[in-house]
Amino acid sequence: MKTLRLLALSAALAAPLAPMAHAEMTPVESVKVEADLTAVQNERAATYWAGIAEDLQAAILARVQDRIADKGSRISVDINEVALANSFETKTGLADSVLVGNVNISSDDNTKFDSYELAVSVELANKYLPPGTVALTSMSDSPEHYQAMIHAFAENVVERLK
């Protein structure tokens, strides 16, 4: 009898919270990522980051797929090509190895608006490396490093989505 009342009470308390949890999930209308790699003077860096716009867009979309709607927030990311090339060339340490981009969130009614610069370091990206992969100390041209940087950036964009 006590168990039944507790279950009923738990369900009654959880019911009002369900709409609030759903309300916090911002609907997403579109995701657009741009990177002008013709601006990257370092040929090796340009080759390495060649698919970053498509890969980052796909990573963000994968994290918001349950929120895709006809009307909602528009996520726009412009990757800083100069930072991309400089980080690739720098081998001095974690703080210098970053993926930087300007993130803009907008909506038709301007209820969802945000604009910020996001910098993801190699140190942050290390937590996205596959198990058993050696942690990185600077930019590397390994596929694991590339994926970790993409995942870290996408995760931070979605976490900050209001």
N, C-alpha and C positions, 0 to 999 in steps of 0.2 A: 504494500500500500504506500509506504514512504517512497519507495523507488518510483512508483507510478506518478506520484505528486511531484517529485523532483524532476522527472522527465518532462512533465507538463509545464512546470515552472521554467525549466531550461528552454523549452520550445517557445513559450510565451515571451521570455526575455530576448531570445534570439530573433524572433520575428521582426520587431521594430528595427533591429540593427541591420538586417539584410538589405533594405532599401538604401540605407546610408552607405553601406559598403559598396553597393552598386553605383551610387551617386558619385563616389570618389573616383570611379573609373572614367577618365576623360575620353569621350569618343574621339576617334582620329579619322579625319577625312582623307589626308594625304601625307606622304613622306617624300621629300625631295632632297637629294644630296648632290652637291656640285664640287668638283675639284678640277681646276684648270692645270693639268700636268704639263702643258706646253710651257708654263712659266717656270718649271723646275729645270734648272741648268744642269744638275747632276744626272747624267744619263742612267746610271745604275739605280738611283733613287726613283727616277721616272718609270723605269721598267718595273721595279719592285712594287711601287704603289699604283701601277696602271689600272687596276680594277677597284680601287678604293671606293669610288662613288657608288658603284653598283653593289659592292659587298656590304658597305655600311648601310645603305638603304635597305637591303634585304635583311640585315641583322636587326635594324630598328623595327621593320615591319613584322618580323617574326615575334618580337616581344609585345607588339600591340595588336596582333591578329584577332584577338577576341574583342577588340574595341573598334574595329573598322566600321564606319558608318557613312551615310551619304552627306551628313552635316556634322561637323566637329572641328577639332583643331587641325591646323596644317603645320607640319613640322618641316622646317627648311634648315639645312646644314650647308655651310660653305667652308670647306676645308682650307686652311691656311697653307698654301703651297710652299711658301718660303720656309715656314717652320718645319714642314715635312722634309724638305731637302736638307736643311741645316741639321735636324735631328738625326737624319740618316748618316750624315758625314761625321757627326760628333761621336767620339768614342770615350768621352771623359766621364760619363756617369749617368746615373738614373735621372737626376734633375734636368739634364740637358736633352734627354731622349723623350720627346713628347709628340703626341698627335694633337693638333690644335685646330679648332673650328669654331665659327660663329653659328650659334643655334638661335633660330627664331621660331617662336610659336605664335600662331595667330588664329583667329576665328572670325566669321562674318560679323558677329555681334560684339566682338572685342572683350568678351567675358574671359576668354582664355588668351592671354597675351604674356609673352616673356621673351626676353632677348638677352643672351649672355655669351661669353666666350668660354669654351670648355677645353681644358688641356688635360689630357690623359697621359700619365707618365708610364714608363716601362715598369716601374715599381708597382703601380696599381694594376697594370695588365698582367703581371706575374700570377695573380690569383686566378686568371682565366686560362693558364697553361694546362695542358693535359697532365694527369698524374704521372709522375716519374720523369717529367721534363725538367731539365736543369733551369733554375731561375736565371733570368737575363739581367745583365748589369748595364747594358746600353743597347741601342738599336742593333738589330741583327736582321739578316735577310733570310731567316728560316721561316717556313710556312707556319709553324707553331706560334712564332712571335707575331707574325702578321695577324693571324686569327685572334690572338689574345688582345692585341691593340684594338681591333675592330669590335670585339665583344665588350671590352671595357668601355669604349666610347659609347656604343649603342646602349649599354646598360645604364650609363650615367644620364644619357638623354631621357630615357624612359623613366628613370627614378625621379627626375626633376619635372616631369610632365604634370602640370597642375590639373 
